[in-house]
Amino acid sequence: MKKSLFAYALVFALTLFASCQKNAIVEKPKAVPSATTGVITPTDIPAGYGYPGDRAEIQAWADQWEIAKITEHTWNMWAGMTADSGQ
């Protein structure tokens, strides 16, 4: 009795899983064209935002749990990544 119940549960779970996989739709992300050229071109993070930074210094902050310095560096990098690229 227990084996047949387990078998039914297993078949049900596999059927449910298989039906979910067939209905999955994967869409390719669409690029948003730039207003001037129609194409977005990746650019480097501008100077002045602490990128890439001194790896040894950042590792020392992590080793010493200097959260305030890590947080400041992280926000500076975020500001650089979201800075106007001119596109």
Buried (B, 14 or more C-beta within 10 A) or exposed (E): EEEEEEEEEEEEEEEEEEEEEEEEEEEEEEEEEEEEEEEEEEEEBBEEBBBEEEEEEBEEBEEEEBEEBBEEBEEBBEBBEEEEBEE
